[in-house]
C-alpha cells in the first residue's frame, strides 16, 4: 500500500478546486449536476470551508501521496468523537487502496487526540464508499435524511468506528 499523509491546510481555494473535481466525477450520475453544484457551493466552496473552520471547528487536510495532492478531508472534533465530514479522492486515485490508507491516517489522528470513535455519514447510493468504510471496520449505526435547501436532501447512512 502506498504511503499517504494528511497535510493540514487553509488553502481553501485549492480545496475548492479539488472538491469540484472529486464531486462531479463521483456524484453527478448519482445526484445530478444541479444538486452537486448546489452542494459544492453550500458546503465545499472556499467561503463555506473557511466559515466551517472559523465557526464550527473544522480542520481541513489535503490527502497527499508524497507532495502530490490527490484528495482532501475535513474533520471536526465533537467532544470524544471525531466527525469525518469529508474524505474524497480525485477520480484517478479511487479503487487503489488509497482511501484505506487515508482512513488509517484519520484514525491515527483521532487516537492522538484521544477520541473514542470516528463517525461519518455516507450517501446511501454511494456503494463504493459504503464498501470501503465497511472494509476498514466501520459499522452502520443509523440513517439520516437531512433537508439542505432548494428541495434537496442528504439521504445518508451513519457509520462509526470505535477506537
N, C-alpha and C positions, 0 to 999 in steps of 0.2 A: 504494500500500500504506500502510495506517495505521501510525503510529509506535507502537511497542511498547517498553516498558522493563522491565527486571528490577529489582525493589526488594528488596534483602536484608531478611530479617525473622527474628525469633524469636517471632512471634505464632503459636505452634503451635496454639492453639485456633481461630484464624481459618483457618489452613491446613487443619485437620481438617474444618471445615465445607465449605470449597471442595472438598476431596478427596472427601467423601461425595457431593456433588452431581455432580462430574465422573465419579466411578467408577460410580455407579449408572446414570447415563444412558449411559455408554459400554460397560459390561461386563455388566450384568445379563442381557441377551439372549445374550451370548457365553459367559459363565462360570457364570451362575446366581446368584441373590441370596445363597445360602448361602456360596459361595466368595467373592463380592465382599465380603460382610460380614466374613468371616474375614480376608481380605487387608487390608481397611481397618483393622481392629483391630490386626493384626500389624505392618503396615508404614506406614500412613497416619494413624494416630491421633496426637493431640498427644503422649502419652507416648512413642510409638515414634519420632516425628520428633525429639523433644527428645533421646532417647537416641542416635539416629543422629548428631546434631550433636555431642554431648558425647564419644562414644566411638569414632565411625567417621569423623569429619572431614567430615561432610556440611554443606553450606551450602544454605539454603532461600531462595527468592525468590518473591514474588508476580509474576505476569505482569500488567502494567498497561497500560491504554490511558488516557493522561492520569493521573488519580488513581483511575480505576475498576479494581478488581481483577477480572480476567477469567480467571484461572487461576493455576497455580503450577508451580515446577520445583525439583528438588533435584539438586545437583551434588556430586561427590566427586573431589578431586584424588588421582590414583594415580601418583606419580612424574611422568613426562612425558605421562601420559594424563589426560584429564578424562572421568569417567564421568557421563553424563546419566542419572541414576537415574529421574527423574520429569519429565515435561512434560505437563501436562494443561490443557485449556481448558474452560471452562464450556460447556454444551451449545449455547446460542445463539450462541456465538462460533466454533464449528467451521465449516470449509468456506469461510472468508472470507479466507484468506491470512494470518491472524494467527499460525498455527503456524509458517509460514515466517519471519515477522518475529521470532518468539520464538527460533527456531533461529539466526537471524542474530545475535541478542544473545548467545546461549550461545557461539557460535563466536568472537565478539568478545572475550568474557571469557576463553575458552580461549587465544586468541592473546596477550592481555595477560599471562596467567600463564605463557606460554612452553610451552604444551602442544604435543605433536607430533600428537596426534589427539584427537578426541572420539568416544567409543563409547557404545553403548546396547544395551539388549535391548528387544524388542517382541514381544508375543504373536503367534504365527503366524496366528491367526484375525482379527487386527485389520488387515484390508486397507486401511482408510483411512489408518491411521498408517504402515503399510509404504509405501504410495504416497507419502505426504508426505515421509518420510525419503529415499526414492529420488529424488524430485523435487528435493530440496535438494542431493543429491550423495552421500549416504551409500551405501556398498556393503555387501552382505551378506558377512560373514566366517565365519559358522558358525551352529550351533544349540545350544540348551541345554534340557534337561528337568530341572528342579530340584524336588525334593520340598520342600514348605513346611509340612508338618504336616497333621493331620486328614484324611489321604488325598488332599490336593490337591497339584497340581504347577503350576509355571510352565513352559509349553511355548513357548519363545521363539526368535526369530532374534537373532543378534548382528550389529549394523551398526556401521560405523566411517566416519569422515570424517578423512582425513589433511590436516593444515594446512600 
